[in-house]
Amino acid sequence: MARDPVVIIGAGVAGIRAAQTLTRRGVPNIILEAKDYVGGRVHSVPYQNTHFELGASWLHGYSQHPLKASVAKANLRTASTDYNAAHTLPGVGHRAGWHQLLQQAVARAAKAPKDAPLADFMAEIPDNLVPLITLENEMYYGASLEKLSGWNFDNGGEPDADDFMLLGGWVNWLKGQTRQLTIHLNTVIDTIQPTPKGLELRTSTGAKIMARAIINTMPLGVLQQAAAHAVLPELPTRQRQAIQRLGMGNLEKLFFTAPFASWPRHDVMIANHPLLPLWYDATPLLGTPTLMALAGMSALAALPPHPTAADWLKLATPALRQLIPSGPLPTLVAHSAWHADRFSHGSYSYYAVGSSPADRRALQRPWLNGRYWLAGEHTDVAFPANIQGAWRSGERAAKALLKTL
Ligand SMILES: Cc1cc2nc3c(=O)[nH]c(=O)nc-3n(C[C@H](O)[C@H](O)[C@H](O)COP(=O)(O)OP(=O)(O)OC[C@H]3O[C@@H](n4cnc5c(N)ncnc54)[C@H](O)[C@@H]3O)c2cc1C
């Protein structure tokens, strides 16, 4: 009788890498994915002759990135982006000033007897540095100064100034990576039960699937939901603590187009807007006049619960007016909504006050006698919150599982 396959929940980068690792070792496996597309938080949506990336776009730490070679092989267009060389619009403070403040805050936080919000360690922030602070914390770490751990907010990650943006091509990279894999889309896992015959998964339509072992790559935001407790069998206390301690951040992307690019032609631009400071001229990469903006936790908090395109446009208009002082403004043609996505509940994980790398390490431990593993960016210590961490986590979980099979 054929053995049950290893079931991987989620066809994001972690799930894909786990499946590749098992497949290469000849271990039968299937990926079950809730959505109707592969990639999870790497998500390209078509627009005219190109694609907008509603999820990840950058290869951070490009020179050492594990996907550098496969991206190059797929002939995808990338461009170096450097915040240090960003074009700042009038009123935005100098970056060096912000960095000094941050370094002082890190030093003060390190000496503190207990962890506290990063905000507590910041000396009074001059108004003109607010856009840079918003940019750095909300867009890079995924959360506001009040939420981030003063001790650990920047634990892990890549060297600064080694970022390459890939726009319009992740979908093609994903096609190449998943060619050999068995993936069932539109398959939502509702429950997992250990039984004497193996692990039994139930889908939202009631279908039953037996697994020899499971690698669960559901995002941290999903694991934090009460409903996930049906999906997580016999969650040990330490893992439960870790899931609750780490934070799930928010980042949304906005894409604007126009008949021609009437804004300053710089790759990265910082506007004097406290909630939407970070703008990119994506025209060279996409081949069509496009501006991309990033919006973090505070921008979402300032908007109604499920912001519409009109809400975003209203918020963005003062920044657009700085970029284009007169004449028609570009049109908002696409925006993400990861905060409201029930299969992610946010953009990526961050170190919330009280959490530490030990929490991510705790999530790497299996339970159910080595048959049940978690993977995903939230479980990686060296590169959490990004593609690289997700990739490493899938490989790590699959290799660890192989040892127990
Ligand atoms: C807006 C945004 C911008 C980002 N920018 C960058 C960037 O520039 N560079 C970078 O390196 N990283 C970036 N990231 C982070 C990066 O996208 C993630 O770290 C990475 O893609 C996570 O991969 P994963 O496999 O861990 O999770 P996911 O990609 O989320 O995969 C998990 C999968 O599980 C599925 N799932 C959930 N629940 C169920 C269920 N019940 N049943 C079945 N399937 C389920 C989900 O649908 C999903 O497909 C960004 C993320 C966002 C949201």
Ligand as a Chemical Component Dictionary entry (heavy atoms), coordinates in Angstrom:
data_LIG
# 
_chem_comp.id                   LIG 
_chem_comp.type                 NON-POLYMER 
_chem_comp.pdbx_formal_charge   0 
_chem_comp.three_letter_code    LIG 
# 
loop_
_chem_comp_atom.comp_id 
_chem_comp_atom.atom_id 
_chem_comp_atom.alt_atom_id 
_chem_comp_atom.type_symbol 
_chem_comp_atom.charge 
_chem_comp_atom.model_Cartn_x 
_chem_comp_atom.model_Cartn_y 
_chem_comp_atom.model_Cartn_z 
_chem_comp_atom.pdbx_ordinal 
LIG C1  C1  C 0 3.112  44.100 1.236  1  
LIG C2  C2  C 0 4.270  43.185 1.505  2  
LIG C3  C3  C 0 5.535  43.553 1.083  3  
LIG C4  C4  C 0 6.612  42.717 1.323  4  
LIG N1  N1  N 0 7.825  43.078 0.841  5  
LIG C5  C5  C 0 8.852  42.217 0.916  6  
LIG C6  C6  C 0 10.043 42.455 0.192  7  
LIG O1  O1  O 0 10.122 43.431 -0.537 8  
LIG N2  N2  N 0 11.061 41.572 0.312  9  
LIG C7  C7  C 0 10.964 40.451 1.100  10 
LIG O2  O2  O 0 11.942 39.692 1.187  11 
LIG N3  N3  N 0 9.810  40.182 1.764  12 
LIG C8  C8  C 0 8.758  41.021 1.680  13 
LIG N4  N4  N 0 7.566  40.730 2.271  14 
LIG C9  C9  C 0 7.486  39.532 3.134  15 
LIG C10 C10 C 0 7.405  38.257 2.296  16 
LIG O3  O3  O 0 6.402  38.391 1.318  17 
LIG C11 C11 C 0 7.044  37.100 3.227  18 
LIG O4  O4  O 0 7.971  37.059 4.294  19 
LIG C12 C12 C 0 7.076  35.742 2.548  20 
LIG O5  O5  O 0 6.512  35.785 1.263  21 
LIG C13 C13 C 0 6.327  34.769 3.439  22 
LIG O6  O6  O 0 6.298  33.500 2.863  23 
LIG P1  P1  P 0 5.635  32.306 3.690  24 
LIG O7  O7  O 0 5.717  31.106 2.835  25 
LIG O8  O8  O 0 6.226  32.270 5.051  26 
LIG O9  O9  O 0 4.114  32.733 3.901  27 
LIG P2  P2  P 0 2.966  32.975 2.814  28 
LIG O10 O10 O 0 3.548  33.464 1.545  29 
LIG O11 O11 O 0 1.943  33.815 3.456  30 
LIG O12 O12 O 0 2.403  31.500 2.556  31 
LIG C14 C14 C 0 1.500  30.900 3.439  32 
LIG C15 C15 C 0 0.364  30.311 2.627  33 
LIG O13 O13 O 0 -0.532 29.611 3.505  34 
LIG C16 C16 C 0 -1.830 29.738 2.962  35 
LIG N5  N5  N 0 -2.824 29.432 4.004  36 
LIG C17 C17 C 0 -3.157 30.163 5.096  37 
LIG N6  N6  N 0 -4.125 29.550 5.786  38 
LIG C18 C18 C 0 -4.414 28.393 5.136  39 
LIG C19 C19 C 0 -5.326 27.317 5.361  40 
LIG N7  N7  N 0 -6.181 27.309 6.403  41 
LIG N8  N8  N 0 -5.350 26.283 4.491  42 
LIG C20 C20 C 0 -4.499 26.252 3.414  43 
LIG N9  N9  N 0 -3.629 27.251 3.143  44 
LIG C21 C21 C 0 -3.569 28.311 4.001  45 
LIG C22 C22 C 0 -1.873 31.190 2.515  46 
LIG O14 O14 O 0 -2.909 31.410 1.571  47 
LIG C23 C23 C 0 -0.471 31.362 1.916  48 
LIG O15 O15 O 0 -0.459 31.130 0.513  49 
LIG C24 C24 C 0 6.446  41.517 2.035  50 
LIG C25 C25 C 0 5.164  41.139 2.449  51 
LIG C26 C26 C 0 4.090  41.967 2.185  52 
LIG C27 C27 C 0 2.714  41.526 2.602  53 
# 
loop_
_chem_comp_bond.comp_id 
_chem_comp_bond.atom_id_1 
_chem_comp_bond.atom_id_2 
_chem_comp_bond.value_order 
_chem_comp_bond.pdbx_ordinal 
LIG C1  C2  SING 1  
LIG C2  C3  SING 2  
LIG C2  C26 DOUB 3  
LIG C3  C4  DOUB 4  
LIG C4  N1  SING 5  
LIG C4  C24 SING 6  
LIG N1  C5  DOUB 7  
LIG C5  C6  SING 8  
LIG C5  C8  SING 9  
LIG C6  O1  DOUB 10 
LIG C6  N2  SING 11 
LIG N2  C7  SING 12 
LIG C7  O2  DOUB 13 
LIG C7  N3  SING 14 
LIG N3  C8  DOUB 15 
LIG C8  N4  SING 16 
LIG N4  C9  SING 17 
LIG N4  C24 SING 18 
LIG C9  C10 SING 19 
LIG C10 O3  SING 20 
LIG C10 C11 SING 21 
LIG C11 O4  SING 22 
LIG C11 C12 SING 23 
LIG C12 O5  SING 24 
LIG C12 C13 SING 25 
LIG C13 O6  SING 26 
LIG O6  P1  SING 27 
LIG P1  O7  DOUB 28 
LIG P1  O8  SING 29 
LIG P1  O9  SING 30 
LIG O9  P2  SING 31 
LIG P2  O10 DOUB 32 
LIG P2  O11 SING 33 
LIG P2  O12 SING 34 
LIG O12 C14 SING 35 
LIG C14 C15 SING 36 
LIG C15 O13 SING 37 
LIG C15 C23 SING 38 
LIG O13 C16 SING 39 
LIG C16 N5  SING 40 
LIG C16 C22 SING 41 
LIG N5  C17 SING 42 
LIG N5  C21 SING 43 
LIG C17 N6  DOUB 44 
LIG N6  C18 SING 45 
LIG C18 C19 SING 46 
LIG C18 C21 DOUB 47 
LIG C19 N7  SING 48 
LIG C19 N8  DOUB 49 
LIG N8  C20 SING 50 
LIG C20 N9  DOUB 51 
LIG N9  C21 SING 52 
LIG C22 O14 SING 53 
LIG C22 C23 SING 54 
LIG C23 O15 SING 55 
LIG C24 C25 DOUB 56 
LIG C25 C26 SING 57 
LIG C26 C27 SING 58 
# 
